[in-house]
Amino acid sequence: MSEVYFKDVNVLKGPVLSLLQKDGYQAVDMHYHTKFSVDGLAAINTVLNKCKKDSMGIAVTDHNNWRGSQQAEQLNHKKIFIVPGIEITCHTGAHVLLHFYDGRGLRSFYEQEMERWVKESPWFIRLSHEEVIERASKHNCLITVPHPFGHGLIGIKRFNPKFETMNKVHAVEVINGCCFNEMNLHAIHWAKRLDKGFTGGSDGHCLAELGTSLTICKADTVEEFLNQIKKKKSMVIGKEERLLDDAVHAMEKFVREEEKAPSKELEEMWRDRGLLEWNLFKKKIFGGGLFHHFHAHHQIPDRAVLKEHKQTKHLLEHMK
């Protein structure tokens, strides 16, 4: 039976997780975003280095993008346990999390089912969560509903998913590092009621958030790991962290109010917190739609903000 514990995983990282690995267990952050997500701030090599240091595995699950997962496998010279993954952001705003048994399976799914829609709208593909789950069910993968009671439109529970749709889902994310405790408690009760497997992940978008929630299974291979979750034999341990929220709010205030601070001073501050690759962050802040994307995915949406950007204004029709 699946288990869940709200504990600080920092006490496990390193020696304890290393011992668990020797005993046949894998501890994996099953929900993590890198620079290949619009709002991701970590480079793949730094993510892998931290995973090696902390003796944990990783599922790179970028928004509508499989390249981060592919690059993680290509650069994995340190034999880190990697689960191929992707997070699909549906037209309504709801998210669907998918994990595959190998990189070929992920690429095949993306090219067959998602590529044309991502080219049309990379932030929110023009498919409903029912359609995404139906398409995913034709492939060999683990289908998970992440943060079902999450902020704004991102949680599938807001849309009263049909029985037929949920019957195709294998697991519920019961600890999401970006959610409030109450949201995760609701997710646990819902998962138990539906008799689904448990997963947990940081939903991290910067290096400091990596590994704040972990899914632990007794497994030597990705196939065994995912099958253990499907059999409801996983353990989820972690706690909520909102480091990126605080960081983005602070930087948004800085940018919008046009305050001035020495660039070197800012760079050192952000590096000390382990939040990001500084040059990548500057590029995303000043050359992309990070604030709009972040707001649409991680906060209770504000109609005026959503209306400002072509990739988010369609969400207004799904807000009550």
C-alpha positions as CSV (number, residue, x, y, z in Angstrom):
1,M,0.0,0.0,0.0
2,S,1.2,3.5,-0.8
3,E,2.5,5.7,2.0
4,V,3.1,9.4,2.5
5,Y,5.1,11.3,5.1
6,F,5.4,15.1,5.5
7,K,9.1,15.3,6.5
8,D,12.1,17.4,5.5
9,V,14.0,15.2,3.0
10,N,17.2,17.1,3.6
11,V,18.0,14.7,6.5
12,L,17.9,11.8,4.0
13,K,19.9,13.3,1.2
14,G,23.5,12.0,0.7
15,P,24.4,9.1,3.1
16,V,20.9,7.9,3.9
17,L,19.7,7.8,0.3
18,S,23.0,6.2,-0.7
19,L,22.3,3.4,1.7
20,L,18.8,3.0,0.4
21,Q,20.2,2.7,-3.1
22,K,22.5,-0.1,-2.0
23,D,19.5,-1.8,-0.5
24,G,17.7,-1.6,-3.8
25,Y,15.6,1.5,-3.4
26,Q,15.4,4.5,-5.6
27,A,14.4,8.0,-4.4
28,V,13.2,10.2,-7.3
29,D,11.9,13.7,-7.7
30,M,9.2,12.9,-10.1
31,H,8.3,16.5,-11.1
32,Y,11.0,18.9,-12.0
33,H,11.4,21.7,-14.6
34,T,14.6,22.9,-16.3
35,K,15.6,25.6,-18.7
36,F,13.5,23.8,-21.3
37,S,10.4,25.0,-19.6
38,V,9.3,28.6,-20.2
39,D,9.6,29.2,-16.5
40,G,12.5,26.9,-15.7
41,L,15.7,28.3,-14.5
42,A,18.2,25.3,-14.1
43,A,20.6,23.9,-16.6
44,I,20.6,20.1,-17.0
45,N,24.3,19.6,-16.0
46,T,23.8,21.5,-12.6
47,V,20.6,19.4,-12.0
48,L,22.5,16.1,-12.6
49,N,25.4,17.3,-10.4
50,K,23.0,18.0,-7.5
51,C,21.3,14.6,-8.0
52,K,24.6,12.9,-7.8
53,K,25.6,14.8,-4.6
54,D,22.3,14.0,-2.9
55,S,22.1,10.4,-4.1
56,M,18.7,10.8,-5.7
57,G,17.1,10.3,-9.1
58,I,15.2,12.7,-11.3
59,A,12.3,12.9,-13.7
60,V,12.7,16.0,-15.9
61,T,9.2,17.0,-16.7
62,D,9.3,20.2,-18.7
63,H,6.1,21.9,-19.9
64,N,5.2,20.5,-23.3
65,N,8.9,19.8,-24.0
66,W,10.8,16.5,-24.1
67,R,14.2,17.9,-24.8
68,G,15.1,18.4,-21.2
69,S,14.5,14.8,-20.4
70,Q,16.4,13.8,-23.6
71,Q,19.4,15.9,-22.7
72,A,19.4,14.6,-19.1
73,E,19.8,11.0,-20.5
74,Q,22.5,12.1,-22.9
75,L,24.5,13.9,-20.2
76,N,24.0,11.2,-17.6
77,H,27.6,10.0,-17.3
78,K,27.3,9.6,-13.5
79,K,24.7,6.9,-13.7
80,I,21.9,8.8,-12.0
81,F,18.5,7.1,-12.0
82,I,16.5,9.0,-14.6
83,V,12.8,8.6,-15.4
84,P,11.8,10.1,-18.8
85,G,8.9,12.5,-18.4
86,I,6.9,15.5,-19.6
87,E,4.1,17.7,-18.2
88,I,1.4,18.7,-20.6
89,T,-0.4,22.0,-20.0
90,C,-3.9,21.6,-21.5
91,H,-6.0,24.2,-23.1
92,T,-8.2,24.6,-20.0
93,G,-5.1,25.2,-17.8
94,A,-5.2,21.8,-16.2
95,H,-1.9,19.8,-16.2
96,V,-1.2,16.1,-16.9
97,L,2.1,14.5,-15.8
98,L,3.5,11.6,-17.9
99,H,6.4,9.3,-17.2
100,F,7.7,6.8,-19.7
101,Y,9.6,3.5,-19.5
102,D,12.4,4.8,-21.8
103,G,13.3,7.9,-23.8
104,R,12.1,6.3,-27.1
105,G,8.6,6.0,-25.7
106,L,8.6,9.6,-24.6
107,R,9.8,10.8,-28.0
108,S,7.3,8.6,-29.8
109,F,4.4,10.0,-27.7
110,Y,5.5,13.6,-28.3
111,E,6.0,13.3,-32.0
112,Q,2.7,11.4,-32.6
113,E,0.4,13.1,-30.1
114,M,1.8,16.5,-29.1
115,E,4.2,18.1,-31.6
116,R,1.7,19.7,-33.9
117,W,-0.2,21.2,-31.0
118,V,2.9,22.5,-29.2
119,K,4.0,24.2,-32.4
120,E,0.7,26.0,-32.5
121,S,0.7,27.0,-28.9
122,P,3.7,26.1,-26.8
123,W,2.3,27.3,-23.4
124,F,-1.2,25.7,-23.5
125,I,-1.8,23.0,-26.2
126,R,-5.2,23.1,-27.7
127,L,-6.3,19.8,-26.3
128,S,-8.5,19.2,-23.2
129,H,-7.2,17.1,-20.3
130,E,-9.6,14.4,-21.3
131,E,-8.0,14.3,-24.8
132,V,-4.5,14.3,-23.4
133,I,-5.2,11.4,-21.0
134,E,-6.9,9.5,-23.8
135,R,-3.9,9.9,-26.1
136,A,-1.5,9.0,-23.4
137,S,-3.4,5.8,-22.5
138,K,-2.5,4.4,-25.9
139,H,1.2,4.6,-25.0
140,N,3.2,2.6,-22.4
141,C,3.5,5.2,-19.7
142,L,2.5,6.2,-16.1
143,I,-0.3,8.8,-16.2
144,T,-0.4,11.0,-13.2
145,V,-2.6,14.0,-12.2
146,P,-0.3,16.5,-10.6
147,H,-1.4,19.1,-7.9
148,P,-5.1,18.1,-8.4
149,F,-6.2,20.8,-5.9
150,G,-3.5,23.3,-7.0
151,H,-3.7,27.1,-7.6
152,G,-6.1,28.6,-10.1
153,L,-6.7,26.4,-13.2
154,I,-3.8,24.0,-13.0
155,G,-5.6,21.3,-10.8
156,I,-7.7,18.8,-12.7
157,K,-10.2,18.5,-9.7
158,R,-11.5,22.0,-10.6
159,F,-12.9,20.6,-13.8
160,N,-14.8,17.7,-12.2
161,P,-13.0,15.0,-14.3
162,K,-15.2,12.2,-15.7
163,F,-15.1,8.7,-14.3
164,E,-14.0,7.4,-17.7
165,T,-11.1,9.8,-17.7
166,M,-9.9,9.1,-14.2
167,N,-10.2,5.4,-14.9
168,K,-7.2,5.8,-17.3
169,V,-5.1,7.6,-14.7
170,H,-2.6,5.5,-12.7
171,A,-1.5,7.9,-10.0
172,V,-2.1,11.1,-8.1
173,E,0.6,13.5,-7.0
174,V,0.0,13.6,-3.3
175,I,2.9,15.9,-2.3
176,N,3.6,18.8,-4.6
177,G,6.3,21.2,-3.4
178,C,4.6,24.3,-4.8
179,C,1.2,23.6,-3.2
180,F,0.0,24.6,0.2
181,N,-0.3,21.8,2.8
182,E,-4.1,21.8,2.7
183,M,-4.0,21.2,-1.1
184,N,-1.7,18.2,-0.6
185,L,-3.9,16.8,2.2
186,H,-6.9,17.0,-0.2
187,A,-4.9,15.2,-2.8
188,I,-4.0,12.3,-0.5
189,H,-7.7,11.8,0.5
190,W,-8.8,11.9,-3.1
191,A,-6.1,9.4,-4.2
192,K,-7.1,7.0,-1.5
193,R,-10.8,7.3,-2.5
194,L,-9.9,6.7,-6.1
195,D,-7.6,3.8,-5.2
196,K,-4.7,5.3,-7.2
197,G,-0.9,5.1,-6.8
198,F,1.0,7.9,-5.0
199,T,3.8,10.1,-6.5
200,G,5.5,13.1,-5.1
201,G,7.7,15.8,-6.6
202,S,9.1,19.2,-5.9
203,D,7.6,20.8,-9.1
204,G,10.8,22.8,-8.8
205,H,11.8,25.4,-11.3
206,C,15.1,26.4,-9.8
207,L,18.0,24.4,-8.3
208,A,17.2,25.1,-4.6
209,E,13.8,23.4,-5.0
210,L,15.2,20.2,-6.5
211,G,14.4,17.2,-4.3
212,T,12.1,18.8,-1.7
213,S,9.6,15.9,-2.3
214,L,10.6,12.4,-3.4
215,T,9.0,9.2,-4.5
216,I,10.7,6.1,-3.2
217,C,10.3,2.6,-4.6
218,K,12.2,-0.7,-4.4
219,A,13.4,-1.0,-8.0
220,D,16.5,-1.5,-10.1
221,T,15.1,-0.3,-13.3
222,V,12.7,2.4,-14.5
223,E,10.3,-0.3,-15.5
224,E,10.2,-1.7,-12.0
225,F,10.0,1.8,-10.5
226,L,6.9,2.8,-12.5
227,N,5.3,-0.6,-12.1
228,Q,5.7,-0.3,-8.3
229,I,3.8,3.0,-8.4
230,K,1.0,1.4,-10.5
231,K,0.8,-1.4,-7.9
232,K,0.5,1.2,-5.2
233,K,3.8,0.2,-3.5
234,S,5.4,3.6,-3.5
235,M,6.4,5.9,-0.6
236,V,6.2,9.6,-0.9
237,I,8.2,11.9,1.5
238,G,8.6,15.6,1.5
239,K,7.2,19.0,2.3
240,E,6.0,22.1,0.7
241,E,8.5,24.7,-0.4
242,R,7.7,28.0,-2.1
243,L,11.2,29.4,-2.7
244,L,10.6,30.3,-6.3
245,D,7.4,32.1,-5.6
246,D,9.2,34.4,-3.2
247,A,12.1,34.9,-5.6
248,V,9.9,35.7,-8.6
249,H,7.7,38.1,-6.6
250,A,10.8,39.9,-5.4
251,M,12.3,40.2,-8.9
252,E,9.0,41.1,-10.4
253,K,8.8,44.0,-8.0
254,F,12.3,45.0,-8.9
255,V,11.7,44.9,-12.6
256,R,8.3,46.6,-12.6
257,E,9.3,49.4,-10.2
258,E,12.6,49.9,-12.1
259,E,14.6,49.9,-8.9
260,K,18.3,49.8,-9.4
261,A,20.8,47.6,-7.7
262,P,24.3,46.6,-8.6
263,S,24.2,43.7,-11.1
264,K,27.0,41.9,-9.3
265,E,25.3,42.2,-6.0
266,L,22.1,40.7,-7.4
267,E,24.0,37.9,-9.1
268,E,25.8,36.9,-5.9
269,M,22.5,37.0,-3.9
270,W,20.7,34.6,-6.4
271,R,23.7,32.3,-6.7
272,D,24.0,32.1,-2.9
273,R,20.4,30.9,-2.7
274,G,21.1,28.3,-5.4
275,L,18.1,29.5,-7.3
276,L,19.3,29.8,-10.9
277,E,21.8,30.2,-13.6
278,W,22.2,34.0,-13.6
279,N,22.6,34.5,-17.4
280,L,19.7,32.2,-18.1
281,F,17.5,34.1,-15.7
282,K,18.4,37.5,-17.2
283,K,17.5,36.1,-20.7
284,K,14.1,34.8,-19.5
285,I,13.2,37.9,-17.6
286,F,14.0,40.3,-20.3
287,G,13.5,38.2,-23.4
288,G,10.5,36.0,-22.6
289,G,7.1,35.9,-20.9
290,L,8.3,34.4,-17.6
291,F,6.1,36.6,-15.4
292,H,2.9,35.9,-17.5
293,H,3.7,32.2,-17.7
294,F,4.5,32.0,-13.9
295,H,1.3,33.8,-13.0
296,A,-0.9,31.6,-15.3
297,H,0.5,28.4,-13.8
298,H,1.4,29.1,-10.2
299,Q,-1.0,31.7,-8.8
300,I,-4.7,32.4,-8.6
301,P,-5.1,34.0,-12.0
302,D,-5.9,37.6,-12.3
303,R,-8.1,38.4,-15.3
304,A,-6.2,41.6,-16.2
305,V,-2.9,39.8,-16.2
306,L,-4.1,36.9,-18.3
307,K,-5.6,39.2,-20.8
308,E,-2.3,40.9,-21.4
309,H,-0.6,38.0,-23.2
310,K,-1.7,36.1,-26.3
311,Q,-0.8,32.7,-24.7
312,T,-2.9,33.2,-21.6
313,K,-5.9,35.3,-22.6
314,H,-7.9,32.2,-23.8
315,L,-7.9,31.0,-20.1
316,L,-10.5,33.7,-19.3
317,E,-13.2,31.5,-20.8
318,H,-12.5,28.7,-18.3
319,M,-12.6,30.9,-15.2
320,K,-15.8,31.0,-13.2
